[in-house]
Amino acid sequence: MDTKSPVLFRFKQFHVEQTNATMKINTDGVLLGALADHPSPNRILDIGSGTGVIAMMMAQRFPHAIIDAVEKDELAAQLSDKNFKNSIFFNRIRAHCTLFQEFAPPALYDLIVSNPPFFLNALQNPDKRKSIARHTDASFYRELIQKAWSWLNDGGQLQLVLPPVISTSVREYADKLTDFHPAKAIHIKSFESEDAFRQIICLRKGERMQPNEDTIFTIYKERGIYSNAYKELLKPFFVNF
């Protein structure tokens, strides 16, 4: 019998168990959970939910939203389901263990978020489950965009965190669809003097509108010291802020 204590990451309003998780809580996920935005979503879908941290951050930020979380890895889906049931949001979040391509949504969504695998053309990780979680190809993104478009209400948004080179391709592909258009991007930097290493992009379904101006978000003021923007953004979530 496994007698190890659970690996917990404690937030102010919930905690996330990460025992045996293929992809533990990381900066990309918490930034998407804190920065993905919508005026007032009634239904939210998290694709590739992992431990469920993004879904629970969405639940905290949008207290009236119903949230579905899709995860193809059985152990990860069980873990996220456990985390949801142990949270104060248990009656508003549901875990689904399935490929997103095979998911049958109960209703259309106002907001879809995803921290997807983005290691295109990367070497496969020798750990099979980590490799599956991290490795993907261009067809994955085409399917993700097409499914998200079909699952969104008119005016609904898909928001993804991606490396800039993949973000450019995803935005271009989405823009080829009749009414799925880039709306804005947040360029995430480690330090002000460095180039962005991630982008959070927003794709909007519906009539083309003038995109919002892109913004820049910097994580560190200097090495080992978080920026004021980072601390303020995550203050509602992190116990040490």
C-alpha positions as CSV (number, residue, x, y, z in Angstrom):
1,M,0.0,0.0,0.0
2,D,1.3,3.5,-0.9
3,T,1.8,5.4,2.4
4,K,3.3,8.5,0.9
5,S,1.7,11.8,1.9
6,P,-0.2,13.5,-1.0
7,V,1.7,16.2,-2.9
8,L,-0.4,19.3,-2.3
9,F,-0.1,22.8,-3.8
10,R,-2.2,25.1,-1.5
11,F,-4.0,28.2,-2.9
12,K,-6.0,30.6,-0.8
13,Q,-9.4,29.1,-1.7
14,F,-8.5,25.6,-2.7
15,H,-5.7,23.1,-2.9
16,V,-4.4,20.9,-5.7
17,E,-3.2,17.4,-5.1
18,Q,-0.4,16.6,-7.6
19,T,0.6,13.0,-6.5
20,N,1.8,11.1,-9.6
21,A,0.7,14.0,-11.9
22,T,2.3,13.9,-15.4
23,M,2.2,17.7,-15.6
24,K,2.4,19.5,-12.3
25,I,1.3,23.1,-11.7
26,N,3.5,25.5,-13.7
27,T,3.7,29.1,-14.6
28,D,1.9,28.8,-18.0
29,G,-1.1,27.2,-16.3
30,V,-1.5,29.7,-13.5
31,L,-1.0,32.7,-15.8
32,L,-3.7,31.4,-18.2
33,G,-6.0,30.8,-15.2
34,A,-5.4,34.3,-14.0
35,L,-5.3,36.2,-17.3
36,A,-7.9,34.5,-19.5
37,D,-10.8,36.9,-19.5
38,H,-14.4,37.2,-20.4
39,P,-17.1,39.8,-19.3
40,S,-19.4,37.2,-17.7
41,P,-19.1,33.5,-18.9
42,N,-22.0,31.2,-18.0
43,R,-20.2,28.1,-19.2
44,I,-16.5,27.4,-19.4
45,L,-14.5,24.5,-20.9
46,D,-10.9,23.6,-19.9
47,I,-9.3,21.3,-22.5
48,G,-6.4,19.2,-21.1
49,S,-7.2,20.0,-17.5
50,G,-4.4,18.0,-15.9
51,T,-4.6,18.5,-12.1
52,G,-7.6,20.9,-12.6
53,V,-5.8,24.0,-11.4
54,I,-7.0,26.2,-14.3
55,A,-10.6,25.1,-14.0
56,M,-10.5,25.9,-10.3
57,M,-9.0,29.3,-10.9
58,M,-11.8,29.9,-13.4
59,A,-14.3,28.8,-10.8
60,Q,-12.9,31.3,-8.2
61,R,-12.8,34.2,-10.7
62,F,-16.3,33.5,-12.2
63,P,-18.5,32.4,-9.3
64,H,-21.6,31.8,-11.4
65,A,-20.0,29.8,-14.2
66,I,-20.5,26.1,-14.8
67,I,-17.2,24.5,-15.8
68,D,-16.3,21.3,-17.7
69,A,-12.8,19.9,-17.6
70,V,-11.6,17.4,-20.2
71,E,-8.5,15.3,-19.7
72,K,-7.5,12.2,-21.8
73,D,-5.0,10.8,-19.2
74,E,-7.0,8.5,-16.9
75,L,-4.9,9.1,-13.8
76,A,-4.8,12.9,-14.4
77,A,-8.6,12.9,-14.9
78,Q,-9.1,11.0,-11.6
79,L,-6.8,13.4,-9.8
80,S,-8.6,16.5,-11.2
81,D,-12.0,14.9,-10.3
82,K,-10.7,14.4,-6.7
83,N,-9.4,18.0,-6.5
84,F,-12.8,19.3,-7.8
85,K,-14.8,17.2,-5.3
86,N,-12.5,18.4,-2.4
87,S,-13.0,22.1,-3.3
88,I,-15.7,24.6,-2.5
89,F,-16.5,24.6,-6.2
90,F,-17.5,20.9,-6.3
91,N,-21.1,21.6,-7.5
92,R,-19.9,23.7,-10.5
93,I,-17.0,21.7,-12.0
94,R,-17.2,18.3,-13.7
95,A,-14.2,16.2,-14.9
96,H,-14.5,14.2,-18.1
97,C,-12.0,11.5,-18.9
98,T,-11.9,11.5,-22.7
99,L,-10.0,12.8,-25.8
100,F,-11.3,16.3,-26.5
101,Q,-11.9,15.1,-30.1
102,E,-14.5,12.6,-28.6
103,F,-16.0,14.9,-26.0
104,A,-19.8,15.6,-26.4
105,P,-20.4,18.9,-24.7
106,P,-23.7,19.2,-22.8
107,A,-24.2,22.8,-24.0
108,L,-22.3,25.5,-25.9
109,Y,-19.6,27.6,-24.1
110,D,-18.9,31.2,-23.7
111,L,-15.2,30.6,-22.9
112,I,-12.8,27.8,-23.7
113,V,-9.3,27.7,-22.2
114,S,-6.4,25.4,-22.8
115,N,-2.7,25.0,-21.8
116,P,-2.1,22.5,-24.6
117,P,0.9,20.4,-25.4
118,F,3.1,22.4,-27.7
119,F,6.4,20.6,-28.2
120,L,6.1,20.3,-31.9
121,N,8.9,18.2,-33.5
122,A,10.5,17.7,-30.1
123,L,12.2,14.5,-29.0
124,Q,9.8,12.2,-27.3
125,N,10.2,12.0,-23.6
126,P,11.2,8.5,-22.4
127,D,8.4,8.6,-19.8
128,K,5.5,7.6,-21.9
129,R,2.8,9.5,-20.0
130,K,4.8,12.7,-19.9
131,S,5.6,12.2,-23.6
132,I,1.8,11.9,-24.4
133,A,1.1,15.0,-22.3
134,R,3.7,17.2,-23.9
135,H,4.1,16.1,-27.5
136,T,1.7,17.0,-30.3
137,D,1.7,18.0,-33.9
138,A,0.0,20.5,-36.2
139,S,-3.1,18.3,-36.7
140,F,-3.8,18.6,-32.9
141,Y,-4.1,22.4,-33.2
142,R,-6.3,22.2,-36.3
143,E,-8.6,19.8,-34.5
144,L,-8.6,22.0,-31.3
145,I,-9.5,25.1,-33.2
146,Q,-12.3,23.4,-35.2
147,K,-13.8,21.7,-32.2
148,A,-13.6,24.9,-30.1
149,W,-15.3,26.9,-32.9
150,S,-18.2,24.4,-33.0
151,W,-18.6,24.4,-29.2
152,L,-18.6,28.2,-28.7
153,N,-21.6,30.5,-28.6
154,D,-21.5,33.3,-31.1
155,G,-19.1,35.9,-29.6
156,G,-17.5,33.1,-27.5
157,Q,-13.7,33.0,-27.0
158,L,-11.0,30.4,-27.2
159,Q,-7.9,31.4,-25.1
160,L,-4.6,29.5,-25.3
161,V,-1.1,29.8,-23.8
162,L,1.5,29.0,-26.4
163,P,5.1,29.7,-27.5
164,P,5.1,32.7,-29.9
165,V,6.1,30.7,-33.0
166,I,3.2,28.3,-32.5
167,S,0.9,31.1,-31.6
168,T,1.5,32.8,-34.9
169,S,0.5,29.6,-36.8
170,V,-2.6,29.0,-34.7
171,R,-3.8,32.6,-35.2
172,E,-3.3,32.4,-38.9
173,Y,-5.1,29.1,-39.2
174,A,-8.0,30.3,-37.0
175,D,-8.3,33.4,-39.2
176,K,-8.9,31.2,-42.2
177,L,-12.1,30.1,-40.7
178,T,-15.1,32.2,-41.8
179,D,-15.8,33.7,-38.4
180,F,-13.1,32.8,-35.9
181,H,-10.8,35.7,-35.5
182,P,-7.8,36.8,-33.4
183,A,-9.0,39.3,-30.8
184,K,-5.9,40.0,-28.7
185,A,-2.6,38.6,-27.4
186,I,-0.7,39.0,-24.1
187,H,3.0,38.7,-24.6
188,I,4.6,37.1,-21.5
189,K,8.2,37.8,-20.6
190,S,10.5,36.6,-17.8
191,F,12.3,40.0,-17.7
192,E,11.5,43.3,-19.3
193,S,14.7,43.2,-21.4
194,E,13.9,39.7,-22.9
195,D,11.7,38.6,-25.7
196,A,8.4,37.0,-24.9
197,F,8.6,33.3,-24.3
198,R,4.8,32.7,-24.2
199,Q,1.7,34.3,-25.6
200,I,-1.9,34.1,-24.3
201,I,-4.0,34.4,-27.4
202,C,-7.7,35.1,-27.7
203,L,-9.7,33.9,-30.7
204,R,-13.3,35.1,-31.0
205,K,-16.1,33.4,-32.8
206,G,-18.4,35.8,-34.7
207,E,-18.3,38.9,-36.8
208,R,-14.8,40.3,-37.2
209,M,-14.1,43.2,-34.9
210,Q,-11.2,45.5,-34.4
211,P,-8.7,43.5,-32.2
212,N,-7.8,44.9,-28.8
213,E,-4.2,46.1,-28.6
214,D,-1.7,43.4,-27.6
215,T,-0.2,43.8,-24.1
216,I,3.0,42.8,-22.4
217,F,3.2,41.0,-19.0
218,T,6.5,40.6,-17.2
219,I,7.0,38.0,-14.4
220,Y,10.2,39.2,-12.7
221,K,11.5,42.6,-11.7
222,E,14.9,41.1,-11.3
223,R,16.3,37.7,-10.8
224,G,14.5,36.0,-7.9
225,I,12.1,39.0,-7.4
226,Y,8.6,38.9,-8.9
227,S,7.3,42.0,-10.6
228,N,4.5,44.0,-8.9
229,A,2.2,43.0,-11.8
230,Y,2.8,39.3,-11.2
231,K,2.2,39.6,-7.4
232,E,-1.0,41.6,-7.9
233,L,-2.3,39.3,-10.5
234,L,-1.8,36.2,-8.4
235,K,-2.5,37.7,-5.0
236,P,-6.1,36.3,-4.9
237,F,-4.7,32.8,-5.4
238,F,-1.2,32.4,-3.9
239,V,-0.9,32.2,-0.1
240,N,2.5,33.9,-0.1
241,F,1.3,37.0,-1.9
